[in-house]
Amino acid sequence: MSMIQIGVIGVIGAVLAVQLKGGKAEYGIYVCVAAGVILFSFITDRLSIFVDTVREIASYVDLDAGYLSIMMKMIGITYIAEFSSGICKDAGYQTLAGQIEIFAKLTILILGLPVLSALLQTIQEFLS
């Protein structure tokens, strides 16, 4: 799907949501969520291309598969958090969106700790 088609889906979803918001606000939110889910499904198609390309690059370079796995998890957490946070913001729940973002940041931080530990061990080996 091209960027123009994705843009059209987004604009149509936003216009419908604004039109429905005047009568019943919850219908506008439903339209926004539906458009978001449709767009997210197209995003996942693009992400699979990205994952395949990164795996191909990793096969050329001697890279630990664990680090690649951690990076993919971080990317997935980022996209899911951004998507769900955006929906909460559109619905008017900024506090809930902020909580989702904080949880995602902490999760990414926790996922990165083994990489930081390995880096510090490598530095310690060079200094010894």
C-alpha positions as a Markdown table, in Angstrom:
| # | Residue | x | y | z |
|---|---|---|---|---|
| 1 | Met | 0.0 | 0.0 | 0.0 |
| 2 | Ser | 1.4 | 3.4 | -0.9 |
| 3 | Met | 1.8 | 6.4 | 1.3 |
| 4 | Ile | -0.9 | 8.2 | -0.5 |
| 5 | Gln | -3.4 | 5.5 | 0.2 |
| 6 | Ile | -2.4 | 5.4 | 3.9 |
| 7 | Gly | -2.8 | 9.2 | 4.0 |
| 8 | Val | -6.2 | 9.0 | 2.4 |
| 9 | Ile | -7.4 | 6.4 | 5.0 |
| 10 | Gly | -6.1 | 8.6 | 7.8 |
| 11 | Val | -7.7 | 11.8 | 6.5 |
| 12 | Ile | -11.1 | 10.0 | 5.9 |
| 13 | Gly | -11.0 | 8.5 | 9.3 |
| 14 | Ala | -10.3 | 11.9 | 10.9 |
| 15 | Val | -13.0 | 13.7 | 8.9 |
| 16 | Leu | -15.6 | 11.0 | 9.8 |
| 17 | Ala | -14.5 | 11.2 | 13.4 |
| 18 | Val | -15.0 | 15.0 | 13.4 |
| 19 | Gln | -18.4 | 14.7 | 11.8 |
| 20 | Leu | -19.6 | 12.0 | 14.2 |
| 21 | Lys | -18.1 | 13.9 | 17.2 |
| 22 | Gly | -20.8 | 16.6 | 16.9 |
| 23 | Gly | -23.7 | 14.1 | 17.4 |
| 24 | Lys | -22.3 | 11.3 | 19.5 |
| 25 | Ala | -18.7 | 11.7 | 20.6 |
| 26 | Glu | -18.2 | 8.0 | 21.3 |
| 27 | Tyr | -18.8 | 7.2 | 17.6 |
| 28 | Gly | -16.0 | 9.5 | 16.6 |
| 29 | Ile | -13.7 | 7.7 | 19.0 |
| 30 | Tyr | -14.7 | 4.3 | 17.5 |
| 31 | Val | -14.0 | 5.6 | 13.9 |
| 32 | Cys | -10.6 | 6.9 | 15.0 |
| 33 | Val | -9.8 | 3.5 | 16.7 |
| 34 | Ala | -10.9 | 1.6 | 13.6 |
| 35 | Ala | -8.8 | 3.8 | 11.3 |
| 36 | Gly | -5.9 | 3.4 | 13.7 |
| 37 | Val | -6.2 | -0.4 | 13.7 |
| 38 | Ile | -6.3 | -0.5 | 9.9 |
| 39 | Leu | -3.3 | 1.7 | 9.6 |
| 40 | Phe | -1.5 | -0.3 | 12.3 |
| 41 | Ser | -2.1 | -3.5 | 10.3 |
| 42 | Phe | -0.3 | -1.9 | 7.3 |
| 43 | Ile | 2.5 | -0.8 | 9.6 |
| 44 | Thr | 3.1 | -4.4 | 10.7 |
| 45 | Asp | 3.5 | -5.4 | 7.1 |
| 46 | Arg | 6.3 | -2.8 | 6.7 |
| 47 | Leu | 7.8 | -4.0 | 10.0 |
| 48 | Ser | 8.1 | -7.5 | 8.7 |
| 49 | Ile | 10.2 | -6.2 | 5.8 |
| 50 | Phe | 12.4 | -4.3 | 8.3 |
| 51 | Val | 12.8 | -7.4 | 10.4 |
| 52 | Asp | 13.8 | -9.6 | 7.4 |
| 53 | Thr | 16.3 | -7.0 | 6.3 |
| 54 | Val | 17.9 | -6.7 | 9.7 |
| 55 | Arg | 18.2 | -10.5 | 9.9 |
| 56 | Glu | 19.9 | -10.5 | 6.5 |
| 57 | Ile | 22.3 | -7.8 | 7.6 |
| 58 | Ala | 23.0 | -9.7 | 10.9 |
| 59 | Ser | 23.8 | -12.8 | 8.9 |
| 60 | Tyr | 26.6 | -10.9 | 7.1 |
| 61 | Val | 28.0 | -9.5 | 10.4 |
| 62 | Asp | 29.0 | -11.6 | 13.3 |
| 63 | Leu | 26.2 | -10.4 | 15.7 |
| 64 | Asp | 24.9 | -12.1 | 18.7 |
| 65 | Ala | 21.2 | -13.2 | 18.1 |
| 66 | Gly | 20.3 | -12.1 | 21.6 |
| 67 | Tyr | 21.1 | -8.5 | 20.9 |
| 68 | Leu | 19.1 | -8.6 | 17.7 |
| 69 | Ser | 16.2 | -10.1 | 19.6 |
| 70 | Ile | 16.4 | -7.3 | 22.3 |
| 71 | Met | 16.4 | -4.7 | 19.6 |
| 72 | Met | 13.3 | -6.1 | 17.9 |
| 73 | Lys | 11.5 | -6.3 | 21.2 |
| 74 | Met | 12.4 | -2.6 | 21.8 |
| 75 | Ile | 11.1 | -1.6 | 18.4 |
| 76 | Gly | 7.8 | -3.6 | 19.0 |
| 77 | Ile | 7.3 | -2.0 | 22.4 |
| 78 | Thr | 7.9 | 1.4 | 21.0 |
| 79 | Tyr | 5.3 | 1.0 | 18.2 |
| 80 | Ile | 2.7 | -0.6 | 20.4 |
| 81 | Ala | 3.1 | 2.1 | 23.1 |
| 82 | Glu | 3.0 | 4.9 | 20.6 |
| 83 | Phe | -0.2 | 3.4 | 19.0 |
| 84 | Ser | -2.0 | 2.8 | 22.2 |
| 85 | Ser | -0.9 | 6.1 | 23.7 |
| 86 | Gly | -2.1 | 8.0 | 20.6 |
| 87 | Ile | -5.6 | 6.3 | 20.9 |
| 88 | Cys | -5.8 | 7.3 | 24.5 |
| 89 | Lys | -4.8 | 10.9 | 23.7 |
| 90 | Asp | -7.5 | 11.0 | 20.9 |
| 91 | Ala | -10.1 | 9.8 | 23.4 |
| 92 | Gly | -9.1 | 12.6 | 25.8 |
| 93 | Tyr | -7.3 | 10.4 | 28.3 |
| 94 | Gln | -3.9 | 12.1 | 28.4 |
| 95 | Thr | -3.1 | 10.8 | 31.9 |
| 96 | Leu | -3.6 | 7.2 | 30.7 |
| 97 | Ala | -1.5 | 7.9 | 27.6 |
| 98 | Gly | 1.3 | 9.2 | 29.8 |
| 99 | Gln | 1.2 | 6.1 | 32.0 |
| 100 | Ile | 1.5 | 3.8 | 28.9 |
| 101 | Glu | 4.4 | 5.9 | 27.7 |
| 102 | Ile | 6.2 | 5.6 | 31.1 |
| 103 | Phe | 5.6 | 1.9 | 31.3 |
| 104 | Ala | 7.0 | 1.5 | 27.8 |
| 105 | Lys | 10.1 | 3.5 | 28.6 |
| 106 | Leu | 10.7 | 1.5 | 31.8 |
| 107 | Thr | 10.3 | -1.7 | 29.9 |
| 108 | Ile | 12.8 | -0.6 | 27.2 |
| 109 | Leu | 15.2 | 0.4 | 30.0 |
| 110 | Ile | 14.9 | -3.0 | 31.6 |
| 111 | Leu | 15.4 | -4.8 | 28.2 |
| 112 | Gly | 18.6 | -2.7 | 27.7 |
| 113 | Leu | 20.2 | -3.6 | 31.0 |
| 114 | Pro | 21.8 | -6.9 | 29.8 |
| 115 | Val | 23.3 | -5.0 | 26.9 |
| 116 | Leu | 24.7 | -2.4 | 29.3 |
| 117 | Ser | 26.0 | -5.1 | 31.5 |
| 118 | Ala | 27.8 | -6.8 | 28.6 |
| 119 | Leu | 29.3 | -3.5 | 27.5 |
| 120 | Leu | 30.6 | -2.8 | 31.0 |
| 121 | Gln | 32.1 | -6.3 | 31.2 |
| 122 | Thr | 33.8 | -5.7 | 27.8 |
| 123 | Ile | 35.2 | -2.4 | 29.0 |
| 124 | Gln | 36.4 | -4.1 | 32.2 |
| 125 | Glu | 38.2 | -6.8 | 30.2 |
| 126 | Phe | 40.0 | -4.2 | 28.1 |
| 127 | Leu | 41.1 | -2.3 | 31.2 |
| 128 | Ser | 42.4 | -5.5 | 33.0 |
